[in-house]
Amino acid sequence: MPTMSSEEVARLASLARIQLTDEELTRFAGEFDAILTAVASVSEVASDDVPATSHPIAMTNVFRADEVTRTLPQEEALAGAPEAADGRFVVPQILGEE
């Protein structure tokens, strides 16, 4: 059964540049133990005759095939715009000019 000490948690926290209290180190050591135990139990069940999967249900592509169709003319696209100029939509400026 895997075990993780508070010192190992402190080392991980240091690598991640996370400051933890002694209480958090102790608590996280226990939580990491639970996680490592769960992973170990899954590893015991997995065998070479069971293929690895990323999803329990087979996934298929649900997108339609690309088909060339008539596009919307520029004038028609801009017809419903509150404001247009030079063949483009006019929108409020949100970034300052540099």
Backbone as CSV, one residue per row, in Angstrom:
resi,resn,N_x,N_y,N_z,CA_x,CA_y,CA_z,C_x,C_y,C_z
1,MET,0.856,-1.180,0.000,0.000,0.000,0.000,0.901,1.242,0.000
2,PRO,0.670,2.187,-0.932,1.513,3.378,-1.001,1.278,4.288,0.199
3,THR,2.350,4.905,0.621,2.231,5.901,1.694,2.996,7.136,1.283
4,MET,2.493,8.280,1.695,3.145,9.541,1.376,3.332,10.306,2.678
5,SER,4.551,10.720,2.924,4.855,11.420,4.169,4.629,12.923,4.008
6,SER,4.567,13.591,5.134,4.426,15.053,5.128,5.633,15.697,4.464
7,GLU,6.814,15.058,4.614,8.023,15.608,3.995,7.923,15.554,2.467
8,GLU,7.344,14.467,1.945,7.172,14.353,0.494,6.157,15.385,-0.014
9,VAL,5.108,15.614,0.763,4.125,16.638,0.391,4.784,18.005,0.422
10,ALA,5.624,18.263,1.431,6.333,19.541,1.526,7.245,19.732,0.322
11,ARG,7.895,18.662,-0.124,8.770,18.739,-1.303,7.954,19.076,-2.551
12,LEU,6.804,18.404,-2.724,5.935,18.710,-3.867,5.443,20.156,-3.810
13,ALA,5.057,20.588,-2.627,4.579,21.963,-2.472,5.690,22.950,-2.801
14,SER,6.903,22.638,-2.401,8.043,23.500,-2.710,8.276,23.583,-4.214
15,LEU,8.212,22.436,-4.879,8.391,22.427,-6.334,7.311,23.238,-7.040
16,ALA,6.087,23.204,-6.496,4.973,23.946,-7.085,4.914,25.375,-6.561
17,ARG,5.841,25.715,-5.675,5.898,27.049,-5.060,4.595,27.381,-4.328
18,ILE,4.136,26.399,-3.545,2.925,26.562,-2.739,3.332,26.486,-1.276
19,GLN,2.910,27.454,-0.504,3.199,27.433,0.928,2.066,26.732,1.663
20,LEU,2.420,25.733,2.467,1.434,24.983,3.222,1.786,25.009,4.701
21,THR,0.761,25.018,5.533,0.971,24.938,6.976,1.243,23.486,7.352
22,ASP,1.716,23.261,8.575,1.958,21.894,9.038,0.669,21.080,9.031
23,GLU,-0.432,21.721,9.394,-1.734,21.037,9.393,-2.113,20.601,7.979
24,GLU,-1.888,21.489,6.995,-2.202,21.152,5.605,-1.297,20.032,5.089
25,LEU,-0.022,20.045,5.477,0.895,18.993,5.057,0.420,17.631,5.547
26,THR,-0.015,17.583,6.800,-0.500,16.335,7.369,-1.779,15.875,6.673
27,ARG,-2.707,16.813,6.470,-3.976,16.470,5.824,-3.757,16.007,4.386
28,PHE,-2.922,16.741,3.634,-2.682,16.373,2.238,-1.944,15.050,2.119
29,ALA,-1.079,14.733,3.079,-0.387,13.444,3.049,-1.416,12.317,3.103
30,GLY,-2.422,12.459,3.949,-3.487,11.459,4.028,-4.308,11.394,2.759
31,GLU,-4.611,12.564,2.180,-5.399,12.592,0.958,-4.626,11.975,-0.215
32,PHE,-3.322,12.283,-0.293,-2.503,11.680,-1.339,-2.435,10.171,-1.168
33,ASP,-2.370,9.710,0.081,-2.377,8.268,0.336,-3.630,7.619,-0.241
34,ALA,-4.777,8.245,-0.014,-6.038,7.699,-0.526,-6.020,7.652,-2.053
35,ILE,-5.501,8.681,-2.670,-5.431,8.731,-4.137,-4.490,7.651,-4.659
36,LEU,-3.296,7.552,-4.054,-2.316,6.564,-4.509,-2.824,5.138,-4.301
37,THR,-3.566,4.911,-3.228,-4.141,3.591,-2.977,-5.182,3.256,-4.046
38,ALA,-6.016,4.235,-4.409,-7.021,4.005,-5.451,-6.360,3.706,-6.789
39,VAL,-5.308,4.437,-7.135,-4.598,4.203,-8.394,-3.949,2.823,-8.379
40,ALA,-3.377,2.444,-7.252,-2.749,1.129,-7.144,-3.771,0.012,-7.318
41,SER,-4.975,0.197,-6.766,-5.992,-0.851,-6.904,-6.457,-0.980,-8.349
42,VAL,-6.532,0.122,-9.071,-6.897,0.066,-10.491,-5.784,-0.621,-11.278
43,SER,-4.542,-0.322,-10.928,-3.410,-0.941,-11.623,-3.398,-2.444,-11.428
44,GLU,-3.840,-2.927,-10.263,-3.888,-4.366,-10.012,-4.911,-5.049,-10.909
45,VAL,-6.020,-4.377,-11.178,-7.098,-4.956,-11.984,-6.740,-4.944,-13.464
46,ALA,-6.071,-3.894,-13.902,-5.723,-3.776,-15.322,-4.766,-4.888,-15.708
47,SER,-5.043,-5.509,-16.834,-4.169,-6.575,-17.324,-3.874,-6.345,-18.795
48,ASP,-2.954,-7.130,-19.310,-2.540,-6.961,-20.709,-3.648,-7.267,-21.702
49,ASP,-4.620,-8.122,-21.319,-5.682,-8.476,-22.261,-6.826,-7.465,-22.271
50,VAL,-6.753,-6.441,-21.413,-7.765,-5.387,-21.398,-7.160,-4.142,-22.045
51,PRO,-7.689,-3.722,-23.201,-7.112,-2.558,-23.876,-7.395,-1.274,-23.103
52,ALA,-6.440,-0.368,-23.149,-6.611,0.931,-22.508,-7.651,1.737,-23.268
53,THR,-8.495,2.448,-22.553,-9.511,3.290,-23.181,-9.497,4.667,-22.549
54,SER,-9.948,5.638,-23.304,-10.060,6.986,-22.758,-11.503,7.321,-22.431
55,HIS,-12.424,6.469,-22.884,-13.848,6.711,-22.661,-14.560,5.366,-22.612
56,PRO,-15.501,5.186,-21.692,-16.137,3.877,-21.570,-17.062,3.514,-22.726
57,ILE,-17.518,4.506,-23.476,-18.426,4.262,-24.596,-17.713,4.687,-25.878
58,ALA,-17.812,3.878,-26.902,-17.159,4.213,-28.167,-17.685,5.550,-28.690
59,MET,-16.768,6.399,-29.052,-17.145,7.719,-29.550,-17.041,7.752,-31.071
60,THR,-17.984,8.441,-31.712,-17.930,8.609,-33.156,-18.043,10.088,-33.472
61,ASN,-17.559,10.452,-34.620,-17.605,11.836,-35.054,-19.055,12.205,-35.374
62,VAL,-19.558,13.266,-34.770,-20.939,13.674,-34.995,-21.035,14.885,-35.923
63,PHE,-19.914,15.319,-36.452,-19.928,16.471,-37.342,-20.341,16.059,-38.750
64,ARG,-21.007,16.954,-39.425,-21.400,16.666,-40.793,-20.208,16.874,-41.719
65,ALA,-20.280,16.315,-42.883,-19.218,16.497,-43.874,-19.265,17.925,-44.398
66,ASP,-18.091,18.475,-44.693,-18.036,19.824,-45.253,-18.599,19.808,-46.671
67,GLU,-19.496,20.747,-46.938,-20.071,20.871,-48.266,-20.022,22.330,-48.687
68,VAL,-19.635,22.565,-49.921,-19.591,23.921,-50.445,-21.016,24.372,-50.703
69,THR,-21.415,25.498,-50.108,-22.755,26.053,-50.296,-22.633,27.534,-50.611
70,ARG,-23.738,28.128,-50.927,-23.780,29.550,-51.223,-23.465,30.330,-49.955
71,THR,-22.586,31.317,-50.076,-22.243,32.138,-48.915,-23.095,33.397,-48.899
72,LEU,-23.167,34.011,-47.756,-23.957,35.231,-47.586,-23.188,36.406,-48.186
73,PRO,-23.803,37.158,-49.105,-23.111,38.313,-49.682,-22.811,39.358,-48.601
74,GLN,-21.728,40.080,-48.792,-21.290,41.064,-47.801,-22.387,42.077,-47.498
75,GLU,-23.058,42.566,-48.503,-24.101,43.574,-48.296,-25.235,43.026,-47.433
76,GLU,-25.585,41.774,-47.673,-26.666,41.152,-46.915,-26.240,40.904,-45.462
77,ALA,-24.984,40.539,-45.266,-24.480,40.311,-43.913,-24.461,41.604,-43.114
78,LEU,-24.118,42.701,-43.764,-24.025,43.984,-43.070,-25.375,44.700,-42.972
79,ALA,-26.387,44.204,-43.671,-27.689,44.868,-43.705,-28.315,44.999,-42.320
80,GLY,-28.133,44.036,-41.456,-28.744,44.090,-40.133,-27.855,44.711,-39.081
81,ALA,-26.661,45.142,-39.446,-25.727,45.712,-38.472,-26.165,47.112,-38.065
82,PRO,-26.031,47.456,-36.787,-26.361,48.808,-36.344,-25.506,49.858,-37.042
83,GLU,-24.235,49.482,-37.315,-23.347,50.428,-37.992,-22.313,49.647,-38.790
84,ALA,-22.035,50.115,-40.008,-21.037,49.485,-40.869,-20.277,50.568,-41.599
85,ALA,-19.014,50.285,-41.905,-18.187,51.231,-42.653,-17.143,50.449,-43.430
86,ASP,-16.907,50.842,-44.676,-15.907,50.219,-45.537,-16.099,48.706,-45.636
87,GLY,-17.343,48.252,-45.658,-17.631,46.840,-45.811,-17.358,46.010,-44.567
88,ARG,-17.297,46.665,-43.397,-17.025,45.955,-42.142,-18.002,46.397,-41.070
89,PHE,-18.181,45.550,-40.042,-18.974,45.931,-38.884,-18.201,46.977,-38.083
90,VAL,-18.911,47.985,-37.584,-18.293,48.966,-36.703,-18.683,48.591,-35.276
91,VAL,-17.662,48.423,-34.436,-17.895,48.064,-33.033,-17.172,49.057,-32.144
92,PRO,-17.622,49.210,-30.895,-16.940,50.130,-30.003,-15.521,49.657,-29.707
93,GLN,-14.609,50.616,-29.611,-13.218,50.280,-29.297,-13.143,49.923,-27.804
94,ILE,-12.504,48.785,-27.496,-12.392,48.396,-26.095,-10.976,48.464,-25.587
95,LEU,-10.016,48.570,-26.470,-8.614,48.670,-26.082,-8.097,50.047,-26.458
96,GLY,-7.258,50.618,-25.605,-6.689,51.923,-25.895,-5.681,51.824,-27.020
97,GLU,-5.509,52.917,-27.716,-4.543,52.941,-28.804,-3.157,53.160,-28.229
98,GLU,-2.166,52.526,-28.854,-0.794,52.656,-28.369,0.038,53.350,-29.393
